[in-house]
């Protein structure tokens, strides 16, 4: 299946509110894909993802990223000093001390290679192979990604999240590094800066896992999905 067919089946079978978003990290030495818009103004990674779920196809060089915390997790910048020390997140009031905030930063996943651009687009329009596909939806829709991911091998799924870095760390860096699905409740930054709704959450899935999950969806959509509440 191509990206357009995958996106159409996902959206129809799972009744997704929004198009899944394809994310590609352009490594140093690679040519970024042509035909994507460089935004006129800086924006955060989470803002670009939310723009892509509405149809925009964006190419963001490092200088277009307004959130250096997110950019540092994506391999595009050094970790800002106040972020690394915990001072930034402590000053926002989320943590009792800089040390507690620093512990969150120290434990976050970060892309270990140099990235020059991020590319985001609706999966249906992506003419590149994504690193990760991001879903933003209500829990009932996100839930079905779990049985899709364990349908063949069984087992349980573990998720890793924090008060910050939902779109950059939880939905891109960690799935990419661990090569496993991750689910996030969202974070303060993306909820403040974007139109992510109060009843929505996120999931990031490495693109390499998508074909097998689509096989699982063929079975689920013809049987158990039809029996579940779909309101």
C-alpha positions, -999 to +999 in steps of 0.1 A: +000+000+000+012+035-007+009+064+018-024+076+004-040+042+006-026+036+041-039+070+053-074+065+038-078+031+054-066+043+088-089+073+087-119+053+075-115+022+097-106+041+129-129+070+121-101+094+128-108+131+134-076+142+117-053+129+091-022+111+104+009+132+100+041+119+083+073+132+099+108+130+083+140+141+099+165+151+071+199+139+082+230+160+076+243+153+041+208+144+027+188+165+003+154+176+017+124+168-005+112+193-031+078+208-031+074+216+005+067+251+020+092+268+043+071+288+067+075+326+066+076+328+104+093+306+130+071+279+145+075+251+170+076+214+159+042+209+176+027+238+156+040+223+124+025+189+132-009+205+139-006+225+106+001+193+088-029+175+102-050+202+085-033+197+052-001+218+051+031+203+037+060+220+055+098+219+054+115+235+084+152+241+085+167+245+120+164+283+119+126+280+113+121+262+147+110+286+173+112+261+202+148+253+208+139+228+235+120+207+209+146+213+182+174+200+206+155+168+211+152+164+173+189+167+167+187+202+153+203+223+181+222+220+213+202+217+245+197+253+258+216+258+290+186+267+311+168+236+298+197+213+306+200+227+342+163+224+349+159+262+354+136+268+325+110+242+334+112+249+371+106+287+364+074+277+346+061+263+378+057+226+368+085+213+390+093+218+427+130+224+420+154+228+391+168+194+401+135+177+395+131+194+362+167+184+352+158+148+360+130+150+333+154+165+308+181+139+316+157+111+310+142+123+277+149+106+244+169+127+219+178+120+183+215+110+183+223+122+148+225+157+132+192+168+116+191+198+092+154+199+084+121+185+096+094+176+070+058+173+080+028+165+058-005+146+059+004+110+054-019+108+024+002+135+007+037+124+018+058+115-012+087+104+011+093+076+035+085+090+070+105+082+101+074+084+122+036+088+118+018+109+144-018+105+153-038+131+173-073+120+184-096+111+212-085+081+234-111+058+218-094+062+184-059+061+198-068+029+218-072+009+186-035+014+177-027-008+207-044-040+195-031-033+160+005-033+174+002-065+194-022-085+172+005-109+159+031-112+186+009-105+217+023-090+249+017-056+264+026-021+253+046+004+275+043+042+271+067+069+282+057+105+286+063+137+307+048+171+314+067+185+284+079+175+249+049+156+236+052+161+199+090+162+197+101+136+223+071+114+230+058+112+194+090+114+173+123+109+192+113+080+214+094+060+188+123+065+163+149+054+188+130+025+204+113+014+172+081+010+190+048+029+194+046+055+221+015+073+234+015+108+250-013+127+268+001+159+253+022+185+271+019+220+284+037+234+254+016+218+227-016+225+246-007+261+250+006+267+215-016+246+193-053+237+187-049+202+202-082+198+219-087+190+256-101+155+248-072+146+224-039+128+229-011+117+206+006+085+194+038+082+174+045+051+154+077+042+135+069+040+098+085+006+096+058-008+119+029+005+098+027-023+072+023-050+098-002-029+117-023-025+086-024-063+082-038-064+117-063-037+109-077-059+081-087-085+107-098-061+134-119-039+110-139-069+097-147-082+132-141-068+166-140-031+155-176-036+143-187-049+177-172-020+198-188+013+206-179+036+177-197+068+188 
